[in-house]
Amino acid sequence: MANKTEEFPLFTSLDKTTVQNMLGRIASYLYNISDIIKIDHKRIETSMDIMYEIIERIEKRSIYFHIYYNGCKMGELNEGALMCFWIIKLTP
């Protein structure tokens, strides 16, 4: 485990591919949820700036998992829970 400041990876801007992949995942989750709660998925509107912030926060947490849990990757449930948390918190 890294314990020196210089050993921590620096968080840089997300590349377009990562953002597009995460937006696709979030969109599919929202589409599935809209089917469950019986609302038209076309009525869901979002702010792209806030969605980018949500994606960035999830990626930062992924780095946190890697550093503090000896290289473990964040699981799908954790990622989904973080998405829900930030969607509720930031209401995009």
ChimeraX commands (.cxc) that place a marker at each C-alpha (Angstrom):
marker #1 position 0.00,0.00,0.00 radius 0.5
marker #1 position 1.27,3.46,-0.87 radius 0.5
marker #1 position 2.11,5.57,2.15 radius 0.5
marker #1 position 4.13,8.38,0.62 radius 0.5
marker #1 position 2.45,11.30,-1.09 radius 0.5
marker #1 position 4.53,10.87,-4.24 radius 0.5
marker #1 position 3.30,7.26,-4.61 radius 0.5
marker #1 position -0.35,8.30,-4.98 radius 0.5
marker #1 position -1.61,8.56,-8.55 radius 0.5
marker #1 position -2.65,12.05,-9.59 radius 0.5
marker #1 position -6.20,12.38,-10.77 radius 0.5
marker #1 position -6.28,13.90,-14.23 radius 0.5
marker #1 position -9.17,14.88,-16.48 radius 0.5
marker #1 position -11.17,11.93,-17.69 radius 0.5
marker #1 position -10.75,10.85,-21.26 radius 0.5
marker #1 position -13.73,10.91,-23.61 radius 0.5
marker #1 position -13.97,7.11,-23.79 radius 0.5
marker #1 position -14.26,6.73,-20.01 radius 0.5
marker #1 position -16.95,9.42,-19.85 radius 0.5
marker #1 position -18.91,7.86,-22.72 radius 0.5
marker #1 position -18.74,4.38,-21.14 radius 0.5
marker #1 position -19.96,5.69,-17.78 radius 0.5
marker #1 position -22.74,7.74,-19.41 radius 0.5
marker #1 position -23.85,4.60,-21.23 radius 0.5
marker #1 position -23.92,2.63,-17.99 radius 0.5
marker #1 position -25.84,5.34,-16.16 radius 0.5
marker #1 position -28.31,5.64,-19.05 radius 0.5
marker #1 position -28.96,1.89,-19.04 radius 0.5
marker #1 position -29.51,1.91,-15.26 radius 0.5
marker #1 position -31.94,4.83,-15.55 radius 0.5
marker #1 position -33.73,3.11,-18.42 radius 0.5
marker #1 position -34.15,-0.06,-16.35 radius 0.5
marker #1 position -35.36,1.91,-13.32 radius 0.5
marker #1 position -37.86,3.85,-15.43 radius 0.5
marker #1 position -39.35,0.53,-16.57 radius 0.5
marker #1 position -39.64,-0.67,-12.98 radius 0.5
marker #1 position -41.33,2.49,-11.69 radius 0.5
marker #1 position -43.44,2.82,-14.84 radius 0.5
marker #1 position -42.40,6.22,-16.13 radius 0.5
marker #1 position -41.45,7.14,-19.68 radius 0.5
marker #1 position -37.64,7.18,-19.93 radius 0.5
marker #1 position -37.88,10.06,-22.40 radius 0.5
marker #1 position -39.08,12.28,-19.55 radius 0.5
marker #1 position -35.76,11.92,-17.73 radius 0.5
marker #1 position -33.66,15.02,-18.33 radius 0.5
marker #1 position -30.16,15.60,-17.02 radius 0.5
marker #1 position -27.50,18.26,-16.79 radius 0.5
marker #1 position -24.39,17.05,-18.56 radius 0.5
marker #1 position -22.15,19.14,-16.30 radius 0.5
marker #1 position -23.52,17.43,-13.20 radius 0.5
marker #1 position -23.39,14.00,-14.87 radius 0.5
marker #1 position -19.71,14.62,-15.63 radius 0.5
marker #1 position -19.16,15.55,-11.97 radius 0.5
marker #1 position -20.89,12.32,-10.86 radius 0.5
marker #1 position -18.69,10.27,-13.20 radius 0.5
marker #1 position -15.59,12.07,-11.94 radius 0.5
marker #1 position -16.51,11.39,-8.30 radius 0.5
marker #1 position -17.09,7.70,-9.03 radius 0.5
marker #1 position -13.71,7.46,-10.76 radius 0.5
marker #1 position -12.03,9.17,-7.82 radius 0.5
marker #1 position -13.61,6.62,-5.47 radius 0.5
marker #1 position -12.31,3.86,-7.72 radius 0.5
marker #1 position -8.78,5.23,-7.22 radius 0.5
marker #1 position -9.44,5.38,-3.48 radius 0.5
marker #1 position -10.38,1.67,-3.51 radius 0.5
marker #1 position -7.22,0.85,-5.40 radius 0.5
marker #1 position -5.00,2.75,-2.93 radius 0.5
marker #1 position -6.59,1.84,0.38 radius 0.5
marker #1 position -7.69,-1.73,-0.35 radius 0.5
marker #1 position -4.40,-3.07,-1.71 radius 0.5
marker #1 position -5.24,-2.89,-5.40 radius 0.5
marker #1 position -8.85,-4.08,-5.13 radius 0.5
marker #1 position -11.22,-2.85,-7.76 radius 0.5
marker #1 position -14.55,-1.32,-6.89 radius 0.5
marker #1 position -17.37,-3.77,-7.56 radius 0.5
marker #1 position -20.48,-3.20,-9.63 radius 0.5
marker #1 position -22.68,-2.90,-6.53 radius 0.5
marker #1 position -20.43,-0.23,-5.05 radius 0.5
marker #1 position -20.40,1.63,-8.33 radius 0.5
marker #1 position -24.19,1.44,-8.61 radius 0.5
marker #1 position -24.61,2.61,-5.03 radius 0.5
marker #1 position -22.31,5.57,-5.67 radius 0.5
marker #1 position -24.26,6.45,-8.80 radius 0.5
marker #1 position -27.50,6.43,-6.82 radius 0.5
marker #1 position -25.96,8.46,-4.00 radius 0.5
marker #1 position -24.59,11.17,-6.28 radius 0.5
marker #1 position -27.74,11.32,-8.42 radius 0.5
marker #1 position -29.81,11.88,-5.29 radius 0.5
marker #1 position -27.28,14.29,-3.77 radius 0.5
marker #1 position -26.62,16.43,-6.86 radius 0.5
marker #1 position -30.00,15.94,-8.63 radius 0.5
marker #1 position -28.76,16.32,-12.20 radius 0.5
marker link #1:1,2 radius 0.2
marker link #1:2,3 radius 0.2
marker link #1:3,4 radius 0.2
marker link #1:4,5 radius 0.2
marker link #1:5,6 radius 0.2
marker link #1:6,7 radius 0.2
marker link #1:7,8 radius 0.2
marker link #1:8,9 radius 0.2
marker link #1:9,10 radius 0.2
marker link #1:10,11 radius 0.2
marker link #1:11,12 radius 0.2
marker link #1:12,13 radius 0.2
marker link #1:13,14 radius 0.2
marker link #1:14,15 radius 0.2
marker link #1:15,16 radius 0.2
marker link #1:16,17 radius 0.2
marker link #1:17,18 radius 0.2
marker link #1:18,19 radius 0.2
marker link #1:19,20 radius 0.2
marker link #1:20,21 radius 0.2
marker link #1:21,22 radius 0.2
marker link #1:22,23 radius 0.2
marker link #1:23,24 radius 0.2
marker link #1:24,25 radius 0.2
marker link #1:25,26 radius 0.2
marker link #1:26,27 radius 0.2
marker link #1:27,28 radius 0.2
marker link #1:28,29 radius 0.2
marker link #1:29,30 radius 0.2
marker link #1:30,31 radius 0.2
marker link #1:31,32 radius 0.2
marker link #1:32,33 radius 0.2
marker link #1:33,34 radius 0.2
marker link #1:34,35 radius 0.2
marker link #1:35,36 radius 0.2
marker link #1:36,37 radius 0.2
marker link #1:37,38 radius 0.2
marker link #1:38,39 radius 0.2
marker link #1:39,40 radius 0.2
marker link #1:40,41 radius 0.2
marker link #1:41,42 radius 0.2
marker link #1:42,43 radius 0.2
marker link #1:43,44 radius 0.2
marker link #1:44,45 radius 0.2
marker link #1:45,46 radius 0.2
marker link #1:46,47 radius 0.2
marker link #1:47,48 radius 0.2
marker link #1:48,49 radius 0.2
marker link #1:49,50 radius 0.2
marker link #1:50,51 radius 0.2
marker link #1:51,52 radius 0.2
marker link #1:52,53 radius 0.2
marker link #1:53,54 radius 0.2
marker link #1:54,55 radius 0.2
marker link #1:55,56 radius 0.2
marker link #1:56,57 radius 0.2
marker link #1:57,58 radius 0.2
marker link #1:58,59 radius 0.2
marker link #1:59,60 radius 0.2
marker link #1:60,61 radius 0.2
marker link #1:61,62 radius 0.2
marker link #1:62,63 radius 0.2
marker link #1:63,64 radius 0.2
marker link #1:64,65 radius 0.2
marker link #1:65,66 radius 0.2
marker link #1:66,67 radius 0.2
marker link #1:67,68 radius 0.2
marker link #1:68,69 radius 0.2
marker link #1:69,70 radius 0.2
marker link #1:70,71 radius 0.2
marker link #1:71,72 radius 0.2
marker link #1:72,73 radius 0.2
marker link #1:73,74 radius 0.2
marker link #1:74,75 radius 0.2
marker link #1:75,76 radius 0.2
marker link #1:76,77 radius 0.2
marker link #1:77,78 radius 0.2
marker link #1:78,79 radius 0.2
marker link #1:79,80 radius 0.2
marker link #1:80,81 radius 0.2
marker link #1:81,82 radius 0.2
marker link #1:82,83 radius 0.2
marker link #1:83,84 radius 0.2
marker link #1:84,85 radius 0.2
marker link #1:85,86 radius 0.2
marker link #1:86,87 radius 0.2
marker link #1:87,88 radius 0.2
marker link #1:88,89 radius 0.2
marker link #1:89,90 radius 0.2
marker link #1:90,91 radius 0.2
marker link #1:91,92 radius 0.2
view
